[in-house]
Amino acid sequence: MEGKTKEKGEKSGIIEMWAKKHSLLFTGATRHPFILSIRDGSVDLSSFKRWLGQDYVFVREFVPFVASVLIKASKESDDSNDMEVILGGLASLNDEIAWFKSEASKWDVPLSNTVVHKANQNYCRFLENLMSPDVDYAVAITTFWAIETVYQESFAHCLEDGSKTPPELQDTCQRWGNDDFGEYCRSLQEIANRYLEKASSDVLTEAEVTFLRVLEHEIEFWNMSRGGV
């Protein structure tokens, strides 16, 4: 297979190589019109509320996925720091769920009877399939990195100079766009790169395809937030 020799030569840059190779899709996920509308201040607040309610559902499904990545790390990682990074991410989800509840109350978004949209259902089902013990750790950690990084790059864009993000959405953008979260995402990227570097050709292919699936699901999630199905 073409990939192994070339990608091994990239050493710790496999993630970066994939991001460049699939730049159109990556940009579609991190510079989606929904995100750009927040940045330029034109966002329809009904879209934001829809995103808020749906993402609360997603985060609750995200917790067991991250737990499954932690279990894989405990069995396969050759660096104890990996577990600490992943455990830190898992622990922060408790605060994140509390934040969603607080924001939902502030925006009058009911969470108890949220109708889960198809795009959200599909994304959650995708995560559930990745919890299988048969899924390689390299694939799982790459998925984890991709999901976190899409949010980090998206919301950080809304905090850059020249942005006109509404004051009432600044807290949302800070939650994922802050420098500490960016450093956390880079730590996940380093872990993923390390395991991809020594992965088999089959695992590399699976990880790349899964990375693309994450980007597609993220775009569909943003689309849903803007009023899509």
N, C-alpha and C positions, 0 to 999 in steps of 0.2 A: 504494500500500500504506500502511496506517495508520501503520506504524512509523516511517518515515524522519523526518518532521518532528518528531514527538514525541521520538524518541530523540536526534536531533541537538540538541534543546533541552536535553537532559540533560547535554550537554557530556561531562565525564569521569565521569559516573555511570551509564553503561549497565550495567556489571557489577552495581553496587549495585541498580539497578532490577530486573534479572533475578532477583537473589537474593531480593528482596522479593516480586516477582511470583510466584515459584515457591518460596515459603518453606516450604511443607509438604514438598516433595521435598528441598529443601536441608537442612532440619532432619532429615529421615529419613536423610540421608547422614552428617550430622555429629553426630547425637545418637542413633545407632542403638543398639538394646538391647545389642549386643556391646560398644560403647564405654561405655555406661552401666554395664554389669556390671563393667568394669575400674574405673570411677570409684567404684562403691560396694563394691568388693572381693569381689563374688560371682562373678566370672568363673570359668568352668570352664577349668582350665589345658589340657585337651585341645583346647578351642576355640582357645586362644591358640597352641598348637603347630601346629594346622592352618593358622591364619592365617600363622604364621611361614614354614612350608614353601611355601605357595602364593604368598605375597608375594615370596619370593625369586625364584620363577619369573617373576612379573610384572615385578619390577624389571629383570631381565635383558632383558625385551622392551621395557621402558620406555626403555632407553638409546638404541636406534636411533631411537625416536620423537623424543626430545629432540634428538638429532643432526639429525634432519630439520627441526626447528623452528629450530635454529641456522643451518642452510643457508638456510632461507627468510629469516631475519633478515639474513644477510649480503648477500642480493640485494635485499631490499625495505625494510629499516629505514632511517629517516632520522636515527637517533640512535645513535652508536657505543656508548653506554652499554647499549643493549638487548642487544647481542652479549655484553657483559661479564657482564650478569646471567644470561643463558641459559647462557653458557659456564661460569660459576660453578656453576650447577645441574647441568650435565652432569658437571663434574669431581667434584662431591660424590658422584655415584652410585658411583664407584669405592670410596669409603670406605663407602658404604651397603651395597654388596654384601659387602665384607669384614665389616661388622657383622653381616649376616644369617648369614654362615658361622660367625662366632664364637658368636652366639646359638644357632644350630642345634646346634652342638657342646655348648654348655652345657645345652641342653634335650633332648639326645639325639634330635634331629629329623634323620633322614637326608635329604639333599638330592639325592643322585646318582640315586635311583630314585623321585623324587616323581611320583605320579600326578596329572596336572593336571586339576583339576575343570572341569566344563563352564562354570561362571560365569567362571572364569579364562581358559579358552580363548576364550570370547566376548569378553571384555574385551581380550585380546591381539589378537584379530582386528580388533576395532574400531580399536585403535591403528595396526595395520598399514595399514588402509585410509586413515588420516589422513596417512600418510607420502607419499602421492602428490603429485607436483609440482603437480597440478591443484587441490589444497586450498589455499585462500587463507590467507595468513599470519595474518590476523585470526582465522580459525577455529582455526588451529593453536595460536596463543599463548593464546587463550581456553581451549582444551582443557588446555593445559599448566598454566595458572593454576588451573583448576578441580580437577584431579587433586591438585596440591600442597596446595591450600587445604583440601580435604576432610580430609586427614590433619592439617594444622596445627590446624584448628578442633576436630577430634575429640580429638586427643591433648592439646591445651592444656586442654580441658575436664576431663581427668583429673588435671590439676595444680592446678586452682583450689582456693581455700580450701574446706574442707568435704569434699574428696574423700577416699576411703579406698582409693586405689589401692595394691595390694599392693607391698611394697618391691621384690620381684623384678621388677616390671614398670615401676618408676620410670624406668629407663634407656630403655626403649622409648618411654615417653611423652615424656621429655625430648628424644629424638631429633627428633621432629616438633613437639612442643608448645613448644619454647623460643622466646624472644623474637627471636633472630636469624633463625630460620626463618620466623617471622611477618613480619618486616621484608622478607625475601626474597619472600614471597608477595605482600606489598603492592607490591613493585617490579614483579612480574609483572602484577599487577592494573592498575597505572598504564600499563604498556605495552599491555595488551589494550584498556583503555579508549580510549587514544589512537588505536588503529587501528580500533576499532569506530566511533568518532565520525565517521570519514571514509569508512566502508565503504558500499557500495551496499546497497539494500534487500534484494537477494537474499543478499548475504553476511551481513548482519545476521540474516536468518532462519535461514540455515544455522548460524551461530555459536550462536544461541539454542537451536536443536534439538540441536546437538552438546553444548552445556552440559547440557541435560536428559539426554542419553544418558549422559554421564559420571556424573551423580548416580544414574541407574538402575543403571549398572554397579557403582558403589561400594556401593550398597545390596545388590545381589545378591552382591557379594564378601563383605560382612559376614555376610549370611545364610549363605553357604557356610561361613564360618568357624565359625558356631554349629552346623553340622551339616547345613545344607541341601545340595541337590544342586549 
